[in-house]
């Protein structure tokens, strides 16, 4: 899976299933000494009463006195914790960006792991399992005939022994509900999603205290687990990416070999192109010079053509000049001959005249 692609559902489902099994197994591992869990529960209750923050006491009175409040609250406690959270997770997978989904999913998983650590390290007896003298009534047992749960826990009847009833600190009911609320507010765009983002965590917090399943400090610890999980999510994602890259040498080597082959092919193509360009010369070598050479050749061709046309004209003009020059020469020669003839004739007459007196 690349960072920019949405995770595949067939890889997400096994991951979530493994985490849920770890959650259920961790709750079972947290079944320590009952007396230790009771001591932790009483210590929390004393601390709350000292500062008047034992809100679970008056809420439990209301839930046990009014069945129309207590019964729906028991249904909410026994069901929404396991239905709403996966539904929001699937909604994020389909709606949100890949990076947002990976962040939200990892955040939920880390929050759950923090809760498991609390179950194991601090086993806590919930208010409903304390002595009756503490003033709490187990509404799950009081209204068990209305639902599928038994008197031992919120699990279906006969399966109470498969749950850890002393896994109260922190409250993952509150933690998961707060995570759902933040996710709905973060990714939701409608008014109803904003309302649900606020109402759902508040309702779950009231339910877990009114049914005497958690103390107020349990709810506060669940919210704190969500905050710590948010701080640890980005480092966890970076670590997961590093481990994923480290344990994929074969894929990296294959990608490197493919890249090298692609580079070699590109080099061969470049070499062939360069060779063809060198052989062509005129187009790839020096287009300006080649254009000049072509122009010179064209000029020469045009000059030769003009010269071929001009040579007959020159030859014709030469012949005319020769004929003209020849006629003029003959005329001059004829005139010169006539002059000489007149001169000769005059000379002869003079001689004859000179000779006559001499006689």
NUDO-134977 format. One record per residue (C-alpha): residue number from 1; residue in three letters; x, y, z. Coordinates in steps of 0.02 Angstrom, whole numbers, plus 32768, in hexadecimal, padded with zeros to 4 digits. Layout:
BEGIN
@k:NUM r:ALA X:X Y:Y Z:Z
...
This chain:
BEGIN
@k:1 r:UNK X:8000 Y:8000 Z:8000
@k:2 r:UNK X:8042 Y:80AB Z:7FD3
@k:3 r:UNK X:8028 Y:8143 Z:803F
@k:4 r:UNK X:7FB8 Y:8194 Z:7FC0
@k:5 r:UNK X:7F42 Y:80FD Z:7FA9
@k:6 r:UNK X:7EB2 Y:80C9 Z:8018
@k:7 r:UNK X:7ED8 Y:802F Z:8083
@k:8 r:UNK X:7E88 Y:7F90 Z:8043
@k:9 r:UNK X:7DF5 Y:7F52 Z:80A8
@k:10 r:UNK X:7E34 Y:7E9F Z:80AA
@k:11 r:UNK X:7ED1 Y:7EDA Z:8104
@k:12 r:UNK X:7E74 Y:7F4E Z:817A
@k:13 r:UNK X:7DF6 Y:7ECE Z:81B8
@k:14 r:UNK X:7E79 Y:7E52 Z:81F8
@k:15 r:UNK X:7ED7 Y:7EE1 Z:824B
@k:16 r:UNK X:7E3C Y:7F1E Z:82A6
@k:17 r:UNK X:7E0E Y:7E6B Z:82D4
@k:18 r:UNK X:7EB9 Y:7E4E Z:8320
@k:19 r:UNK X:7EAC Y:7EEE Z:8385
@k:20 r:UNK X:7DFF Y:7EC0 Z:83C3
@k:21 r:UNK X:7E3C Y:7E14 Z:83F7
@k:22 r:UNK X:7ECC Y:7E68 Z:8451
@k:23 r:UNK X:7E4E Y:7EDB Z:84A4
@k:24 r:UNK X:7DE3 Y:7E48 Z:84DF
@k:25 r:UNK X:7E7D Y:7DE4 Z:8512
@k:26 r:UNK X:7EC6 Y:7E79 Z:856E
@k:27 r:UNK X:7E27 Y:7E8D Z:85D1
@k:28 r:UNK X:7E33 Y:7DD8 Z:8604
@k:29 r:UNK X:7EEB Y:7DEA Z:8632
@k:30 r:UNK X:7EBC Y:7E7A Z:86A2
@k:31 r:UNK X:7E5A Y:7E07 Z:8715
@k:32 r:UNK X:7ECA Y:7E16 Z:87AA
@k:33 r:UNK X:7EA4 Y:7E09 Z:8861
@k:34 r:UNK X:7DF2 Y:7E40 Z:8883
@k:35 r:UNK X:7E23 Y:7E91 Z:8928
@k:36 r:UNK X:7EA5 Y:7EFC Z:88CD
@k:37 r:UNK X:7E23 Y:7F32 Z:884E
@k:38 r:UNK X:7DA9 Y:7F5E Z:88DB
@k:39 r:UNK X:7E2F Y:7FC3 Z:8934
@k:40 r:UNK X:7E52 Y:8025 Z:8896
@k:41 r:UNK X:7D98 Y:8047 Z:887E
@k:42 r:UNK X:7D81 Y:8084 Z:8931
@k:43 r:UNK X:7E1B Y:80F3 Z:8924
@k:44 r:UNK X:7DD5 Y:8145 Z:8888
@k:45 r:UNK X:7D2C Y:815E Z:88DA
@k:46 r:UNK X:7D78 Y:81AC Z:8976
@k:47 r:UNK X:7DDF Y:8222 Z:890B
@k:48 r:UNK X:7D45 Y:8259 Z:88A9
@k:49 r:UNK X:7CDC Y:8273 Z:8944
@k:50 r:UNK X:7D63 Y:82DC Z:8992
@k:51 r:UNK X:7D5A Y:8355 Z:88FF
@k:52 r:UNK X:7C9E Y:833D Z:88E0
@k:53 r:UNK X:7CB7 Y:82F8 Z:8831
@k:54 r:UNK X:7C60 Y:8251 Z:884D
@k:55 r:UNK X:7BE0 Y:8276 Z:87C5
@k:56 r:UNK X:7BBA Y:81BE Z:87B3
@k:57 r:UNK X:7B5C Y:81B9 Z:8859
@k:58 r:UNK X:7ACB Y:8230 Z:882E
@k:59 r:UNK X:7AC3 Y:81F0 Z:877B
@k:60 r:UNK X:7AB1 Y:813D Z:87B6
@k:61 r:UNK X:7A21 Y:8172 Z:8827
@k:62 r:UNK X:79C6 Y:81BC Z:8791
@k:63 r:UNK X:79E3 Y:8123 Z:8721
@k:64 r:UNK X:79A7 Y:80A8 Z:87A5
@k:65 r:UNK X:790F Y:810F Z:87D5
@k:66 r:UNK X:78D1 Y:812B Z:8722
@k:67 r:UNK X:78C9 Y:8090 Z:86B5
@k:68 r:UNK X:78A6 Y:80F7 Z:8618
@k:69 r:UNK X:7955 Y:813E Z:862E
@k:70 r:UNK X:79AE Y:80A7 Z:8676
@k:71 r:UNK X:7976 Y:8026 Z:85F5
@k:72 r:UNK X:79A7 Y:8089 Z:8559
@k:73 r:UNK X:7A4A Y:80B5 Z:85B1
@k:74 r:UNK X:7A70 Y:7FFC Z:85CA
@k:75 r:UNK X:7A4E Y:7FDA Z:8511
@k:76 r:UNK X:7AC1 Y:8068 Z:84E1
@k:77 r:UNK X:7B4A Y:8029 Z:8553
@k:78 r:UNK X:7B3C Y:7F75 Z:8514
@k:79 r:UNK X:7B35 Y:7F9C Z:845A
@k:80 r:UNK X:7B71 Y:8044 Z:8419
@k:81 r:UNK X:7C20 Y:802A Z:845B
@k:82 r:UNK X:7C34 Y:7F97 Z:83E1
@k:83 r:UNK X:7BCB Y:7FDE Z:8351
@k:84 r:UNK X:7BEC Y:8098 Z:8344
@k:85 r:UNK X:7CA9 Y:808F Z:8348
@k:86 r:UNK X:7CBC Y:8013 Z:82B7
@k:87 r:UNK X:7C37 Y:8073 Z:8256
@k:88 r:UNK X:7C98 Y:8116 Z:8267
@k:89 r:UNK X:7D38 Y:80BC Z:8237
@k:90 r:UNK X:7CE8 Y:8078 Z:8197
@k:91 r:UNK X:7C9F Y:8124 Z:8172
@k:92 r:UNK X:7D4D Y:816F Z:817F
@k:93 r:UNK X:7D92 Y:80E8 Z:810E
@k:94 r:UNK X:7D12 Y:810F Z:8087
@k:95 r:UNK X:7D0B Y:81CC Z:809B
@k:96 r:UNK X:7DB1 Y:820E Z:80D8
@k:97 r:UNK X:7E58 Y:821B Z:8083
@k:98 r:UNK X:7ED2 Y:818D Z:8096
@k:99 r:UNK X:7F45 Y:81EF Z:810A
@k:100 r:UNK X:7EB2 Y:8225 Z:8177
@k:101 r:UNK X:7E71 Y:8174 Z:8185
@k:102 r:UNK X:7F1B Y:812E Z:81B2
@k:103 r:UNK X:7F2F Y:81B2 Z:8238
@k:104 r:UNK X:7E81 Y:8194 Z:8282
@k:105 r:UNK X:7E92 Y:80D7 Z:827E
@k:106 r:UNK X:7F3E Y:80D9 Z:82CF
@k:107 r:UNK X:7F00 Y:8155 Z:834F
@k:108 r:UNK X:7E72 Y:80E0 Z:8380
@k:109 r:UNK X:7EE6 Y:804B Z:838C
@k:110 r:UNK X:7F64 Y:80A6 Z:83FA
@k:111 r:UNK X:7ED7 Y:80E4 Z:846B
@k:112 r:UNK X:7E99 Y:8032 Z:847D
@k:113 r:UNK X:7F47 Y:7FF4 Z:84AA
@k:114 r:UNK X:7F58 Y:807B Z:852E
@k:115 r:UNK X:7EB3 Y:8040 Z:8576
@k:116 r:UNK X:7EEF Y:7F8C Z:857B
@k:117 r:UNK X:7F8A Y:7FC2 Z:85DA
@k:118 r:UNK X:7F19 Y:8018 Z:8658
@k:119 r:UNK X:7EAE Y:7F7B Z:866B
@k:120 r:UNK X:7F46 Y:7F11 Z:8692
@k:121 r:UNK X:7FA5 Y:7F8C Z:86FF
@k:122 r:UNK X:7F12 Y:7FD8 Z:875E
@k:123 r:UNK X:7E84 Y:7F5A Z:876F
@k:124 r:UNK X:7DF1 Y:7FBA Z:87B4
@k:125 r:UNK X:7D4B Y:7F84 Z:87FC
@k:126 r:UNK X:7CBC Y:7FE6 Z:87AC
@k:127 r:UNK X:7C3E Y:803E Z:881D
@k:128 r:UNK X:7BB5 Y:7FBE Z:87FB
@k:129 r:UNK X:7C1E Y:7F32 Z:8846
@k:130 r:UNK X:7C48 Y:7F8D Z:88E6
@k:131 r:UNK X:7BED Y:7F66 Z:8988
@k:132 r:UNK X:7B3A Y:7FA4 Z:898E
@k:133 r:UNK X:7B6D Y:8018 Z:8A1C
@k:134 r:UNK X:7BC2 Y:8087 Z:899B
@k:135 r:UNK X:7B16 Y:80B2 Z:8955
@k:136 r:UNK X:7B24 Y:806D Z:88A2
@k:137 r:UNK X:7AA9 Y:7FFD Z:8846
@k:138 r:UNK X:7AD9 Y:7F8F Z:87B3
@k:139 r:UNK X:7A5D Y:7FC5 Z:872D
@k:140 r:UNK X:7A9A Y:7F3D Z:86B7
@k:141 r:UNK X:7A5E Y:7EBC Z:8736
@k:142 r:UNK X:79C3 Y:7F21 Z:8763
@k:143 r:UNK X:7984 Y:7F28 Z:86AF
@k:144 r:UNK X:79D4 Y:7E88 Z:866C
@k:145 r:UNK X:792A Y:7E40 Z:8641
@k:146 r:UNK X:7913 Y:7EC8 Z:85BE
@k:147 r:UNK X:79B0 Y:7EA3 Z:855B
@k:148 r:UNK X:7A27 Y:7E1B Z:8524
@k:149 r:UNK X:7AA7 Y:7E3A Z:85AC
@k:150 r:UNK X:7AB0 Y:7DDC Z:864E
@k:151 r:UNK X:7AC8 Y:7E14 Z:8700
@k:152 r:UNK X:7B84 Y:7E00 Z:86FC
@k:153 r:UNK X:7BB3 Y:7E78 Z:8672
@k:154 r:UNK X:7B7C Y:7ECA Z:85CF
@k:155 r:UNK X:7BA9 Y:7E2A Z:8571
@k:156 r:UNK X:7B1D Y:7DB6 Z:8536
@k:157 r:UNK X:7AD5 Y:7D3F Z:85B7
@k:158 r:UNK X:7B45 Y:7CAF Z:85E1
@k:159 r:UNK X:7BE1 Y:7D09 Z:85A1
@k:160 r:UNK X:7C03 Y:7D77 Z:8637
@k:161 r:UNK X:7C96 Y:7D0B Z:8667
@k:162 r:UNK X:7CED Y:7D36 Z:85C3
@k:163 r:UNK X:7CFC Y:7DED Z:85F2
@k:164 r:UNK X:7D65 Y:7E49 Z:8672
@k:165 r:UNK X:7CEF Y:7EA7 Z:86E3
@k:166 r:UNK X:7D80 Y:7F01 Z:8736
@k:167 r:UNK X:7DBF Y:7F56 Z:8699
@k:168 r:UNK X:7D7A Y:8001 Z:86C8
@k:169 r:UNK X:7E13 Y:8073 Z:86C6
@k:170 r:UNK X:7E16 Y:80C5 Z:8648
@k:171 r:UNK X:7D69 Y:80C3 Z:85FA
@k:172 r:UNK X:7D7E Y:8091 Z:8544
@k:173 r:UNK X:7CC4 Y:80AE Z:852E
@k:174 r:UNK X:7CE8 Y:8166 Z:8547
@k:175 r:UNK X:7D8E Y:815E Z:84EB
@k:176 r:UNK X:7D45 Y:810E Z:844F
@k:177 r:UNK X:7CAD Y:8182 Z:8454
@k:178 r:UNK X:7D1E Y:821B Z:845F
@k:179 r:UNK X:7D83 Y:81D9 Z:83CC
@k:180 r:UNK X:7CE2 Y:81C5 Z:8368
@k:181 r:UNK X:7CAD Y:8275 Z:8394
@k:182 r:UNK X:7D52 Y:82C1 Z:835E
@k:183 r:UNK X:7D50 Y:825C Z:82BC
@k:184 r:UNK X:7C9F Y:8294 Z:8293
@k:185 r:UNK X:7CC7 Y:834A Z:82B7
@k:186 r:UNK X:7D6A Y:833D Z:8253
@k:187 r:UNK X:7D28 Y:82E7 Z:81B7
@k:188 r:UNK X:7C6E Y:830C Z:81C0
@k:189 r:UNK X:7C29 Y:839D Z:8159
@k:190 r:UNK X:7B71 Y:839E Z:8187
@k:191 r:UNK X:7B20 Y:83ED Z:821F
@k:192 r:UNK X:7AE5 Y:8342 Z:825B
@k:193 r:UNK X:7B95 Y:82FE Z:825D
@k:194 r:UNK X:7BCB Y:8391 Z:82C8
@k:195 r:UNK X:7B3A Y:8374 Z:833F
@k:196 r:UNK X:7B61 Y:82BA Z:834B
@k:197 r:UNK X:7C18 Y:82E3 Z:8369
@k:198 r:UNK X:7BE7 Y:8343 Z:8407
@k:199 r:UNK X:7B53 Y:82E0 Z:8446
@k:200 r:UNK X:7B94 Y:822E Z:8435
@k:201 r:UNK X:7C2C Y:823C Z:84A8
@k:202 r:UNK X:7BC5 Y:829B Z:852B
@k:203 r:UNK X:7B3B Y:8218 Z:8527
@k:204 r:UNK X:7BB7 Y:8189 Z:853B
@k:205 r:UNK X:7C0C Y:81E2 Z:85CD
@k:206 r:UNK X:7B63 Y:81F7 Z:8625
@k:207 r:UNK X:7B32 Y:8143 Z:8600
@k:208 r:UNK X:7BD1 Y:80F3 Z:8644
@k:209 r:UNK X:7BC0 Y:8154 Z:86E6
@k:210 r:UNK X:7B03 Y:8146 Z:86F7
@k:211 r:UNK X:7B08 Y:8088 Z:86E1
@k:212 r:UNK X:7B92 Y:8082 Z:8766
@k:213 r:UNK X:7C0C Y:8030 Z:86F1
@k:214 r:UNK X:7C90 Y:80B8 Z:8703
@k:215 r:UNK X:7CC8 Y:8143 Z:8775
@k:216 r:UNK X:7CDA Y:81F5 Z:873A
@k:217 r:UNK X:7D97 Y:81E0 Z:8742
@k:218 r:UNK X:7D88 Y:8147 Z:86D2
@k:219 r:UNK X:7D32 Y:81B4 Z:8650
@k:220 r:UNK X:7DB7 Y:823B Z:8664
@k:221 r:UNK X:7E3F Y:81B8 Z:8650
@k:222 r:UNK X:7DED Y:8179 Z:85B1
@k:223 r:UNK X:7DF2 Y:8229 Z:8569
@k:224 r:UNK X:7EA8 Y:8239 Z:859E
@k:225 r:UNK X:7ED0 Y:8196 Z:8544
@k:226 r:UNK X:7E88 Y:81E2 Z:84A5
@k:227 r:UNK X:7EF7 Y:827B Z:84BB
@k:228 r:UNK X:7F95 Y:8214 Z:84D7
@k:229 r:UNK X:7F67 Y:81A6 Z:8443
@k:230 r:UNK X:7F5A Y:823F Z:83D4
@k:231 r:UNK X:8009 Y:8276 Z:8408
@k:232 r:UNK X:8053 Y:81CB Z:83E4
@k:233 r:UNK X:7FFE Y:81AD Z:833D
@k:234 r:UNK X:8076 Y:8209 Z:82CA
@k:235 r:UNK X:8113 Y:81BC Z:8316
@k:236 r:UNK X:80BF Y:8112 Z:8309
@k:237 r:UNK X:8098 Y:812F Z:8251
@k:238 r:UNK X:814B Y:8161 Z:822D
@k:239 r:UNK X:818A Y:80C6 Z:8288
@k:240 r:UNK X:8110 Y:8058 Z:8228
@k:241 r:UNK X:814B Y:80A0 Z:8182
@k:242 r:UNK X:8201 Y:8083 Z:81B1
@k:243 r:UNK X:81E1 Y:7FCF Z:81E3
@k:244 r:UNK X:817B Y:7FB0 Z:8145
@k:245 r:UNK X:8207 Y:7FEF Z:80D7
@k:246 r:UNK X:828A Y:7F8C Z:8136
@k:247 r:UNK X:822D Y:7EE8 Z:8126
@k:248 r:UNK X:820F Y:7EFB Z:806B
@k:249 r:UNK X:82BE Y:7EE0 Z:8023
@k:250 r:UNK X:8284 Y:7E6E Z:7F98
@k:251 r:UNK X:8206 Y:7EEC Z:7F58
@k:252 r:UNK X:8286 Y:7F77 Z:7F65
@k:253 r:UNK X:8307 Y:7F10 Z:7F06
@k:254 r:UNK X:8288 Y:7EE8 Z:7E80
@k:255 r:UNK X:825A Y:7F9F Z:7E70
@k:256 r:UNK X:8312 Y:7FCE Z:7E68
@k:257 r:UNK X:8334 Y:7F4E Z:7DE0
@k:258 r:UNK X:829F Y:7F8A Z:7D7C
@k:259 r:UNK X:82DB Y:803D Z:7D8E
@k:260 r:UNK X:838A Y:800A Z:7D56
@k:261 r:UNK X:8345 Y:7FB0 Z:7CBE
@k:262 r:UNK X:82DC Y:8047 Z:7C95
@k:263 r:UNK X:8376 Y:80B7 Z:7CA4
@k:264 r:UNK X:83DA Y:8043 Z:7C32
@k:265 r:UNK X:834F Y:8043 Z:7BB3
@k:266 r:UNK X:8347 Y:8100 Z:7BB9
@k:267 r:UNK X:8404 Y:8109 Z:7BA2
@k:268 r:UNK X:83FB Y:8096 Z:7B0A
@k:269 r:UNK X:836F Y:80FC Z:7AC0
@k:270 r:UNK X:83D1 Y:819C Z:7ADE
@k:271 r:UNK X:846B Y:8150 Z:7A8C
@k:272 r:UNK X:8406 Y:811A Z:79F5
@k:273 r:UNK X:83B9 Y:81C4 Z:79E7
@k:274 r:UNK X:8464 Y:8218 Z:79F3
@k:275 r:UNK X:84A9 Y:81A4 Z:796D
@k:276 r:UNK X:8419 Y:81C5 Z:78F9
@k:277 r:UNK X:842A Y:827F Z:791B
@k:278 r:UNK X:84E5 Y:827A Z:78F3
@k:279 r:UNK X:84C3 Y:821A Z:7854
@k:280 r:UNK X:843B Y:8290 Z:7820
@k:281 r:UNK X:84A9 Y:8327 Z:7848
@k:282 r:UNK X:843F Y:83A4 Z:77EB
@k:283 r:UNK X:83AA Y:8398 Z:7863
@k:284 r:UNK X:83F8 Y:836E Z:790B
@k:285 r:UNK X:84A9 Y:83B3 Z:78FB
@k:286 r:UNK X:84A8 Y:846C Z:78CB
@k:287 r:UNK X:8402 Y:849F Z:7881
@k:288 r:UNK X:843B Y:8553 Z:7865
@k:289 r:UNK X:84DB Y:8522 Z:780A
@k:290 r:UNK X:8482 Y:849E Z:77A8
@k:291 r:UNK X:83FF Y:851C Z:7778
@k:292 r:UNK X:848B Y:8590 Z:773D
@k:293 r:UNK X:84DC Y:8504 Z:76DB
@k:294 r:UNK X:8437 Y:84D9 Z:768D
@k:295 r:UNK X:841E Y:8591 Z:7662
@k:296 r:UNK X:84CB Y:8598 Z:7613
@k:297 r:UNK X:84A8 Y:84FF Z:75AB
@k:298 r:UNK X:8402 Y:8547 Z:7577
@k:299 r:UNK X:8454 Y:85EE Z:754B
@k:300 r:UNK X:84D7 Y:8593 Z:74E4
@k:301 r:UNK X:8452 Y:8532 Z:748B
@k:302 r:UNK X:83F3 Y:85D2 Z:7468
@k:303 r:UNK X:8495 Y:862A Z:742F
@k:304 r:UNK X:84BD Y:859C Z:73B9
@k:305 r:UNK X:8411 Y:85A5 Z:7370
@k:306 r:UNK X:841E Y:8661 Z:7357
@k:307 r:UNK X:84CB Y:864C Z:730C
@k:308 r:UNK X:8489 Y:85C9 Z:7294
@k:309 r:UNK X:8403 Y:8641 Z:725F
@k:310 r:UNK X:847E Y:86D1 Z:7251
@k:311 r:UNK X:8504 Y:8675 Z:71EA
@k:312 r:UNK X:849B Y:8667 Z:714B
@k:313 r:UNK X:846B Y:871F Z:715B
@k:314 r:UNK X:8523 Y:874D Z:7171
@k:315 r:UNK X:8551 Y:86E1 Z:70DE
@k:316 r:UNK X:84CA Y:8734 Z:7076
@k:317 r:UNK X:8503 Y:87E2 Z:70A9
@k:318 r:UNK X:85B9 Y:87AF Z:7081
@k:319 r:UNK X:8586 Y:8775 Z:6FD4
@k:320 r:UNK X:852A Y:8818 Z:6FB6
@k:321 r:UNK X:85C0 Y:887A Z:6FEF
@k:322 r:UNK X:8630 Y:8813 Z:6F7F
@k:323 r:UNK X:85BD Y:8832 Z:6EEB
@k:324 r:UNK X:85B5 Y:88EA Z:6F14
@k:325 r:UNK X:866F Y:88F6 Z:6F2F
@k:326 r:UNK X:868D Y:8894 Z:6E8F
@k:327 r:UNK X:861D Y:8908 Z:6E29
@k:328 r:UNK X:866F Y:89A3 Z:6E71
@k:329 r:UNK X:871C Y:895B Z:6E4E
@k:330 r:UNK X:86F0 Y:8933 Z:6D9D
@k:331 r:UNK X:86A9 Y:89E0 Z:6D86
@k:332 r:UNK X:8743 Y:8A30 Z:6DCE
@k:333 r:UNK X:87B0 Y:89BE Z:6D65
@k:334 r:UNK X:874C Y:89EB Z:6CCA
@k:335 r:UNK X:8757 Y:8AA3 Z:6CF2
@k:336 r:UNK X:8810 Y:8A98 Z:6D11
@k:337 r:UNK X:8827 Y:8A3C Z:6C6C
@k:338 r:UNK X:87C2 Y:8ABF Z:6C10
@k:339 r:UNK X:882A Y:8B48 Z:6C5F
@k:340 r:UNK X:88C9 Y:8AF7 Z:6C31
@k:341 r:UNK X:8887 Y:8AE2 Z:6B82
@k:342 r:UNK X:885A Y:8B9B Z:6B73
@k:343 r:UNK X:8904 Y:8BC8 Z:6BBD
@k:344 r:UNK X:8959 Y:8B5F Z:6B40
@k:345 r:UNK X:88F4 Y:8BA6 Z:6AB4
@k:346 r:UNK X:8919 Y:8C59 Z:6AEA
@k:347 r:UNK X:89D0 Y:8C33 Z:6AFE
@k:348 r:UNK X:89D8 Y:8BEF Z:6A4F
@k:349 r:UNK X:8987 Y:8C8A Z:6A05
@k:350 r:UNK X:8A00 Y:8CFB Z:6A62
@k:351 r:UNK X:8A92 Y:8C9A Z:6A24
@k:352 r:UNK X:8A51 Y:8CA3 Z:6976
@k:353 r:UNK X:8A37 Y:8D60 Z:6989
@k:354 r:UNK X:8AE4 Y:8D77 Z:69CF
@k:355 r:UNK X:8B2C Y:8D0D Z:6945
@k:356 r:UNK X:8AD5 Y:8D71 Z:68BE
@k:357 r:UNK X:8B2E Y:8E18 Z:68DB
@k:358 r:UNK X:8BCE Y:8DBA Z:68ED
@k:359 r:UNK X:8BB7 Y:8D7A Z:6840
